[in-house]
Amino acid sequence: MPPMTKIACIGAGYFARFHIDAWMRLEGAQLVAICDHDEAKARTLADEFGVPRVFTDVATMCAEVDFEVADIITPPATHLALVEQVTQAGKHVICQKPLADTLAEAENIYRTCVRAQKRFMVHENFRFQPWHRELKRQLEAGVIGDKIHTITQRMRMGDGWAADAYLDRQPYFRTMPRLLMHETGIHYIDVLRYLAGDVTEVYAKLRTLNNNIAGEDCALVLLDFANGAQGVIDGNRYNEANHPNPRYTFGTTVIEGNGGTLRLYLDGRLTLQKLGETERDINYHHEAKGFAGDCVFFLQQHFLEAFTSGVPFETGGEDYLRSLEVLEAVYQSGAKLAPIAIKC
């Protein structure tokens, strides 16, 4: 049996359900409390999943409950203050993205954990989707050669075209001055870095298609990688995907190399087409469970394994700040309509 890690969740909003469900299914995790300023929301989740304690105040929870890890599942503007509070109480941290509203604040969150000598991981779950893990395995096996030419990521969510867009699920999206890339595109910046390595230059064009919201909901981003590959993120939340569940894979991916092409389809299908050959399916396991192929479960499983063994987290603070530097360059490029270089 693995050692038991005691966890408390802070936040009981829309996405907290996926975290709580995953913790309850993970061997080695013991979810001991949920805290939210809205007691009714926290109580509803606690009753549904059998979590023993509910709080409306983080300080009270830290004082009354024995736990090691605070799982922060709140809007980004609250993260720094919460991280300061829980690390002062001696807790380690796993924190949802967007990590902060600015790069400087994100750096401060990471430095806070370093100063407190507490472990810190960003809940950046897209790289843990089973199709992305399989794509990584295929690339490492050299199935399309030893050189990546281009990675193209296309996303169409279709949840942002109505006049009341986002009100049902995450209404704060409507007033965010930075939306698509800050909230969703950061996932793909991290995934493309996971698959292709460090980014050296960014060129971005950002648009707002729905005039009822504050931020951008459409982006076309070109990424240059240190290994010579190029990446394209082509996304919007306005137009629709031709699939009944666009939130399963969130998009399609094409990876072209000097030996062939890997493709991800909206239903999770993966294919390999070697040069001169026909496209064929890659057999791997994925299922519509939890969130987006159960990636929350797989991320939190990785967290537990790394936390108990002491090995680095894949999306630990130092590495994740590199993704946030790329994100900041996207907005700089979008404002200047010029390429932005990034130091490796």
C-alpha positions as CSV (number, residue, x, y, z in Angstrom):
1,M,0.0,0.0,0.0
2,P,1.3,3.5,-0.9
3,P,1.6,6.0,2.0
4,M,-1.5,8.0,2.6
5,T,-1.4,11.7,1.7
6,K,-4.1,13.9,3.4
7,I,-5.5,16.6,1.1
8,A,-7.9,19.6,1.6
9,C,-9.6,21.3,-1.4
10,I,-10.1,25.0,-1.5
11,G,-12.9,25.9,-3.9
12,A,-16.2,24.2,-4.7
13,G,-17.0,25.7,-8.1
14,Y,-17.6,24.0,-11.4
15,F,-14.1,22.3,-11.8
16,A,-13.8,21.3,-8.2
17,R,-16.0,18.3,-8.9
18,F,-13.4,16.8,-11.2
19,H,-10.6,17.2,-8.6
20,I,-12.7,15.7,-5.8
21,D,-13.8,12.8,-7.9
22,A,-10.2,12.0,-8.8
23,W,-8.9,12.3,-5.2
24,M,-11.6,9.9,-4.0
25,R,-10.6,7.3,-6.7
26,L,-6.9,7.5,-6.1
27,E,-5.2,5.0,-3.9
28,G,-3.0,6.8,-1.5
29,A,-5.1,10.0,-1.3
30,Q,-7.3,10.9,1.6
31,L,-9.5,14.0,1.0
32,V,-10.2,15.3,4.5
33,A,-12.0,18.7,3.9
34,I,-13.5,21.1,1.4
35,C,-13.4,24.9,2.0
36,D,-15.4,27.5,0.1
37,H,-16.9,30.9,1.1
38,D,-20.2,29.5,-0.2
39,E,-20.9,26.8,2.5
40,A,-23.9,25.4,0.5
41,K,-21.6,24.6,-2.5
42,A,-19.0,23.0,-0.3
43,R,-21.6,21.0,1.6
44,T,-23.2,19.7,-1.6
45,L,-19.9,18.3,-2.8
46,A,-18.9,17.0,0.6
47,D,-22.2,15.1,1.0
48,E,-22.0,13.7,-2.6
49,F,-18.5,12.4,-2.3
50,G,-18.3,11.6,1.5
51,V,-15.8,14.2,2.5
52,P,-15.9,14.6,6.3
53,R,-15.4,18.3,7.0
54,V,-16.6,21.6,5.4
55,F,-15.3,25.0,6.1
56,T,-15.9,28.6,4.9
57,D,-12.5,29.9,6.2
58,V,-9.1,28.7,5.2
59,A,-7.4,29.7,8.4
60,T,-9.9,27.7,10.5
61,M,-9.5,24.7,8.3
62,C,-5.7,24.8,8.5
63,A,-6.0,25.1,12.3
64,E,-8.6,22.4,12.9
65,V,-7.7,19.7,10.3
66,D,-4.5,17.7,9.9
67,F,-3.6,17.6,6.2
68,E,-0.4,18.0,4.1
69,V,-1.5,19.3,0.7
70,A,-3.8,22.2,-0.2
71,D,-5.5,21.8,-3.6
72,I,-6.4,25.3,-4.7
73,I,-9.4,25.3,-7.2
74,T,-10.3,29.0,-7.2
75,P,-10.1,31.9,-9.7
76,P,-6.6,33.1,-10.5
77,A,-6.9,36.4,-8.7
78,T,-7.2,34.6,-5.4
79,H,-4.2,32.2,-5.8
80,L,-1.3,34.3,-4.4
81,A,-3.1,35.2,-1.1
82,L,-4.2,31.5,-0.7
83,V,-0.7,30.2,-1.4
84,E,0.8,32.6,1.1
85,Q,-1.8,31.5,3.7
86,V,-1.5,27.8,3.3
87,T,2.3,27.7,3.0
88,Q,2.6,29.8,6.2
89,A,0.4,27.0,7.8
90,G,3.0,24.4,6.6
91,K,1.0,23.0,3.7
92,H,2.3,21.9,0.2
93,V,0.4,23.2,-2.8
94,I,-1.2,22.0,-6.0
95,C,-2.9,24.9,-7.8
96,Q,-5.3,25.2,-10.7
97,K,-4.5,27.3,-13.8
98,P,-4.6,30.1,-14.9
99,L,-2.0,30.4,-12.2
100,A,-2.3,34.2,-11.9
101,D,-3.5,37.2,-13.8
102,T,0.1,38.3,-14.5
103,L,3.5,36.6,-15.0
104,A,4.9,38.6,-12.1
105,E,2.2,37.3,-9.8
106,A,2.8,33.8,-11.0
107,E,6.5,34.1,-10.2
108,N,5.6,35.4,-6.8
109,I,3.4,32.4,-6.1
110,Y,6.3,30.1,-7.0
111,R,8.8,32.1,-4.9
112,T,6.4,31.9,-2.0
113,C,6.5,28.2,-2.0
114,V,10.3,28.1,-2.5
115,R,10.8,30.4,0.5
116,A,8.5,28.3,2.6
117,Q,10.3,25.1,1.4
118,K,7.0,23.6,0.3
119,R,6.4,21.6,-2.8
120,F,4.4,23.2,-5.6
121,M,2.7,21.9,-8.7
122,V,0.4,23.6,-11.2
123,H,-2.7,21.6,-12.1
124,E,-2.0,21.8,-15.9
125,N,-3.9,18.7,-16.9
126,F,-4.0,18.7,-20.7
127,R,-0.6,17.1,-21.1
128,F,-2.0,14.2,-19.0
129,Q,-4.7,13.5,-21.5
130,P,-4.1,9.9,-22.7
131,W,-3.7,10.9,-26.4
132,H,-1.0,13.4,-25.5
133,R,0.8,10.8,-23.4
134,E,0.6,8.4,-26.3
135,L,1.8,11.0,-28.8
136,K,4.8,11.6,-26.6
137,R,5.5,7.8,-26.5
138,Q,5.2,7.6,-30.3
139,L,7.6,10.6,-30.8
140,E,10.1,9.1,-28.4
141,A,10.0,5.8,-30.3
142,G,10.8,7.7,-33.5
143,V,7.8,6.5,-35.5
144,I,7.8,9.7,-37.7
145,G,11.6,10.1,-37.7
146,D,14.1,12.0,-35.7
147,K,13.0,15.5,-36.7
148,I,9.7,17.2,-36.1
149,H,8.7,19.6,-38.9
150,T,5.4,21.1,-37.6
151,I,2.8,20.6,-34.9
152,T,-0.6,22.0,-35.7
153,Q,-3.2,22.3,-32.9
154,R,-6.7,23.2,-33.9
155,M,-9.5,23.9,-31.4
156,R,-13.1,24.9,-31.9
157,M,-15.2,24.9,-28.7
158,G,-18.5,26.5,-29.9
159,D,-19.4,27.6,-26.4
160,G,-18.7,31.3,-27.0
161,W,-21.0,32.5,-29.8
162,A,-24.2,33.3,-27.9
163,A,-25.0,36.7,-26.3
164,D,-25.0,35.0,-22.9
165,A,-21.8,33.0,-23.6
166,Y,-20.1,31.3,-20.6
167,L,-22.8,32.4,-18.1
168,D,-23.9,28.9,-17.3
169,R,-20.5,27.3,-16.6
170,Q,-17.9,30.0,-15.9
171,P,-19.4,33.5,-16.0
172,Y,-16.2,35.3,-15.0
173,F,-14.9,34.4,-18.5
174,R,-17.0,37.3,-19.9
175,T,-15.1,40.0,-18.1
176,M,-11.5,38.6,-18.4
177,P,-9.4,41.1,-20.4
178,R,-7.3,38.1,-21.5
179,L,-9.5,35.1,-22.3
180,L,-8.7,32.4,-24.9
181,M,-5.0,32.1,-24.6
182,H,-4.8,32.9,-20.9
183,E,-7.5,30.4,-20.0
184,T,-7.4,27.8,-22.7
185,G,-4.5,28.4,-25.0
186,I,-2.0,28.0,-22.1
187,H,-3.0,24.3,-22.1
188,Y,-1.7,24.0,-25.6
189,I,1.4,26.0,-25.0
190,D,2.3,23.5,-22.3
191,V,1.3,20.5,-24.4
192,L,3.4,21.7,-27.4
193,R,6.4,22.3,-25.1
194,Y,5.9,18.8,-23.6
195,L,5.9,17.3,-27.1
196,A,8.5,19.5,-28.9
197,G,10.6,21.3,-26.3
198,D,11.6,24.9,-25.6
199,V,10.0,27.8,-27.6
200,T,12.3,30.5,-29.0
201,E,10.0,32.8,-30.8
202,V,6.3,33.6,-30.9
203,Y,4.1,35.5,-33.5
204,A,0.4,35.9,-32.6
205,K,-2.8,37.5,-34.0
206,L,-5.6,37.8,-31.5
207,R,-9.3,38.7,-32.1
208,T,-12.6,39.0,-30.3
209,L,-15.4,37.5,-32.3
210,N,-18.2,37.8,-29.7
211,N,-18.6,41.5,-28.9
212,N,-20.4,40.7,-25.6
213,I,-17.2,39.7,-23.9
214,A,-14.1,41.6,-22.9
215,G,-11.2,39.4,-24.0
216,E,-10.0,37.6,-27.1
217,D,-11.9,34.5,-28.1
218,C,-9.9,33.7,-31.3
219,A,-6.1,33.3,-31.8
220,L,-3.7,32.2,-34.4
221,V,-0.2,31.6,-32.9
222,L,3.0,30.5,-34.6
223,L,5.7,29.0,-32.4
224,D,9.4,28.4,-33.3
225,F,11.1,25.7,-31.2
226,A,14.8,25.4,-30.3
227,N,15.0,22.1,-32.2
228,G,13.9,23.7,-35.5
229,A,10.3,22.6,-35.4
230,Q,7.4,25.0,-35.8
231,G,4.0,24.9,-34.0
232,V,0.7,26.4,-34.9
233,I,-2.2,27.0,-32.4
234,D,-5.4,27.8,-34.3
235,G,-8.2,28.2,-31.8
236,N,-11.5,29.9,-31.1
237,R,-14.3,29.4,-28.7
238,Y,-16.9,30.9,-31.1
239,N,-17.2,28.4,-33.9
240,E,-18.2,24.8,-33.4
241,A,-16.5,21.4,-33.8
242,N,-18.1,18.7,-35.9
243,H,-18.3,16.4,-32.9
244,P,-21.0,15.9,-30.2
245,N,-18.5,16.5,-27.3
246,P,-15.8,19.1,-28.2
247,R,-14.7,18.9,-24.6
248,Y,-13.4,15.4,-25.0
249,T,-10.1,16.1,-26.8
250,F,-10.7,19.8,-27.1
251,G,-9.3,19.8,-30.6
252,T,-7.3,18.0,-33.3
253,T,-3.5,17.7,-33.6
254,V,-1.3,16.9,-36.6
255,I,2.5,16.3,-36.0
256,E,4.6,16.0,-39.1
257,G,8.2,14.7,-39.1
258,N,10.9,13.7,-41.5
259,G,9.4,10.1,-41.5
260,G,5.7,10.7,-41.5
261,T,2.6,12.1,-39.7
262,L,0.8,11.5,-36.4
263,R,-2.8,12.6,-36.1
264,L,-5.3,13.1,-33.3
265,Y,-9.0,13.2,-34.1
266,L,-11.9,14.7,-32.1
267,D,-13.0,11.3,-30.9
268,G,-9.6,10.4,-29.4
269,R,-8.5,8.3,-32.4
270,L,-4.8,8.4,-33.1
271,T,-3.2,7.4,-36.4
272,L,0.3,7.0,-37.9
273,Q,1.0,7.6,-41.5
274,K,4.6,6.8,-42.4
275,L,5.9,8.4,-45.6
276,G,4.9,6.3,-48.6
277,E,2.4,4.3,-46.6
278,T,-1.4,4.5,-45.7
279,E,-2.7,5.9,-42.5
280,R,-3.3,3.3,-39.7
281,D,-4.8,3.4,-36.2
282,I,-2.6,3.4,-33.1
283,N,-4.1,1.2,-30.4
284,Y,-4.1,2.7,-27.0
285,H,-6.6,3.1,-24.1
286,H,-8.7,6.1,-23.6
287,E,-12.3,6.5,-22.3
288,A,-14.9,9.2,-21.6
289,K,-14.4,9.3,-17.9
290,G,-13.9,12.2,-15.5
291,F,-12.7,15.2,-17.5
292,A,-11.2,15.0,-21.0
293,G,-10.0,11.4,-21.0
294,D,-9.7,11.4,-17.1
295,C,-6.7,13.7,-17.3
296,V,-7.5,15.2,-13.9
297,F,-7.1,11.7,-12.4
298,F,-3.9,11.0,-14.2
299,L,-2.4,14.4,-13.2
300,Q,-3.3,13.9,-9.6
301,Q,-1.9,10.4,-9.7
302,H,1.4,11.8,-11.0
303,F,1.3,14.4,-8.2
304,L,0.9,11.7,-5.5
305,E,3.7,9.6,-7.0
306,A,6.1,12.5,-7.2
307,F,5.1,13.9,-3.9
308,T,5.7,10.7,-2.0
309,S,8.9,9.8,-3.9
310,G,10.4,13.3,-3.9
311,V,11.0,13.4,-7.7
312,P,10.2,16.6,-9.6
313,F,6.7,17.4,-10.8
314,E,6.2,17.6,-14.5
315,T,4.4,20.9,-14.1
316,G,6.4,22.2,-11.2
317,G,6.8,25.9,-10.7
318,E,10.1,26.4,-12.5
319,D,9.1,24.6,-15.6
320,Y,5.6,26.0,-15.7
321,L,6.9,29.6,-15.6
322,R,8.5,28.8,-19.0
323,S,5.1,28.1,-20.4
324,L,3.8,31.4,-18.9
325,E,6.7,33.3,-20.5
326,V,5.5,32.0,-23.8
327,L,2.0,33.0,-23.0
328,E,3.2,36.5,-22.1
329,A,5.1,36.7,-25.4
330,V,1.8,35.8,-27.2
331,Y,0.1,38.8,-25.8
332,Q,3.1,41.1,-26.5
333,S,3.1,39.8,-30.1
334,G,-0.6,40.3,-30.4
335,A,-0.4,43.9,-29.2
336,K,2.7,44.8,-31.4
337,L,1.8,42.6,-34.4
338,A,5.4,41.5,-34.4
339,P,7.4,38.3,-33.5
340,I,8.7,38.1,-29.9
341,A,11.9,36.3,-29.1
342,I,12.2,34.1,-26.0
343,K,15.4,33.2,-24.3
344,C,15.9,29.5,-23.6
